[in-house]
């Protein structure tokens, strides 16, 4: 929730043409890209029978925020040049943006089911993996990428 609230606040500030007064400090695990991407990968498959946890909600939230911050063109200049404290800006304005965007894109491409073209949460059950063809996840990814997807 903190991550989503932070991203939405930054989008609001961008719309007003105002930079944040203070540096943004992302909460763990989002404060380091490696941990953030591993965290995201951990939500791609739920094992509800074993853990009692369905990661669909968390996956949706993280997918939305990551897609906005990496695939929405209008936000890139703002996040790179106006927002201090973001991992993408370590080493200078936007210094790591391309690297992190490519890593997120790699995960999104691996996640997309080549047979259906859909993305969505998957579940383990009865010893096998069940992939969901989820229109909401798929639509947002395709929309934010302006149709530039593999399948």
C-alpha positions in Angstrom: 0.0 0.0 0.0 2.8 2.4 0.8 4.4 1.8 -2.6 1.1 2.4 -4.4 0.3 5.5 -2.4 3.8 6.9 -3.2 3.5 6.2 -6.9 0.0 7.8 -7.1 1.3 10.9 -5.2 4.2 11.2 -7.6 1.8 11.0 -10.6 -0.3 13.7 -9.0 2.7 15.9 -8.5 3.8 15.3 -12.0 0.4 16.4 -13.3 0.7 19.6 -11.3 4.3 20.2 -12.5 5.7 20.1 -9.0 8.7 18.1 -7.8 8.6 16.4 -4.4 10.0 18.6 -1.6 11.9 15.6 -0.1 13.7 12.6 -1.5 11.6 9.5 -1.9 12.6 6.6 0.3 11.0 3.4 -1.0 10.2 0.7 1.6 12.0 -2.7 1.5 12.1 -4.7 -0.6 11.5 -1.9 -3.2 14.5 0.1 -2.1 16.8 -2.2 -4.1 15.9 -3.4 -7.6 17.2 -6.9 -7.2 15.0 -7.4 -4.1 12.0 -5.7 -5.8 12.2 -7.9 -8.8 12.5 -11.1 -6.7 9.6 -10.0 -4.6 7.5 -9.5 -7.8 8.5 -12.9 -9.1 7.4 -14.4 -5.8 3.8 -13.3 -6.4 3.5 -14.8 -9.9 2.5 -18.2 -8.6 0.4 -18.9 -5.5 0.2 -22.2 -3.7 -3.0 -21.6 -1.7 -3.3 -25.2 -0.5 0.1 -25.1 1.1 0.4 -21.5 2.3 -3.2 -20.3 2.5 -2.1 -17.2 0.6 -3.4 -16.0 -2.8 -1.0 -13.4 -4.1 -3.4 -12.1 -6.8 -4.0 -8.7 -5.0 -0.4 -8.0 -4.4 0.5 -9.1 -7.9 -2.1 -6.7 -9.3 -0.8 -3.8 -7.3 2.8 -4.3 -8.1 2.1 -4.9 -11.8 0.2 -1.7 -12.0 2.8 0.4 -10.2 5.8 -1.1 -12.1 4.0 -0.8 -15.4 3.2 2.9 -14.8 6.7 3.7 -13.6 8.5 1.9 -16.4 6.1 1.9 -19.4 4.3 5.2 -19.2 6.3 7.6 -21.4 5.0 10.8 -19.8 6.3 9.8 -16.4 9.9 8.9 -17.4 11.4 12.4 -17.6 9.7 13.4 -14.3 10.8 10.3 -12.4 14.3 10.6 -13.8 14.9 14.3 -13.3 12.5 15.6 -10.6 12.4 12.8 -8.0 15.4 12.3 -5.7 16.0 9.0 -3.9 14.7 6.6 -6.5 17.0 3.6 -7.2 16.7 4.4 -11.0 18.5 7.7 -10.3 21.5 6.2 -8.4 24.6 7.5 -10.3 22.7 10.4 -11.8 19.3 11.4 -13.3 17.8 8.2 -14.8 21.2 6.5 -14.8 19.7 3.0 -14.2 16.2 3.5 -15.7 16.9 1.6 -18.9 18.5 -1.3 -17.0 15.6 -1.7 -14.6 13.0 -1.2 -17.3 14.6 -4.0 -19.3 14.6 -6.3 -16.3 10.9 -5.6 -15.6 10.2 -6.2 -19.3 12.0 -9.5 -19.2 9.8 -10.6 -16.3 6.7 -9.5 -18.1 7.7 -11.3 -21.3 8.4 -14.5 -19.4 5.1 -14.2 -17.6 3.0 -13.9 -20.7 1.6 -17.3 -21.8 2.8 -17.8 -25.4 -0.2 -20.2 -26.1 -2.9 -17.6 -25.2 -1.0 -14.3 -25.1 -2.5 -13.6 -21.7 -0.7 -12.7 -18.4 -2.2 -13.5 -15.0 -1.6 -15.1 -11.7 -0.9 -18.8 -11.6 -1.7 -21.3 -8.9 -0.2 -24.6 -7.8 -2.7 -27.3 -7.0 -2.9 -31.1 -7.2 0.8 -31.2 -8.2 0.4 -29.0 -11.3 0.5 -25.4 -12.4 -2.7 -23.7 -13.4 -2.2 -20.5 -15.4 -5.0 -18.0 -15.6 -5.8 -16.0 -18.7 -6.6 -12.7 -17.0 -7.9 -10.0 -19.2 -7.3 -7.2 -16.7 -3.6 -7.9 -16.2 -3.1 -8.5 -20.0 -5.0 -5.4 -21.0 -3.0 -3.1 -18.8 0.3 -4.4 -19.9 -0.6 -4.2 -23.5 -2.1 -0.8 -23.1 0.9 0.6 -21.2 3.3 -0.9 -23.8 1.1 0.4 -26.7 0.6 -3.1 -28.1 4.3 -3.9 -28.1 4.1 -7.4 -26.7 5.5 -10.8 -27.9 2.3 -12.8 -28.2 
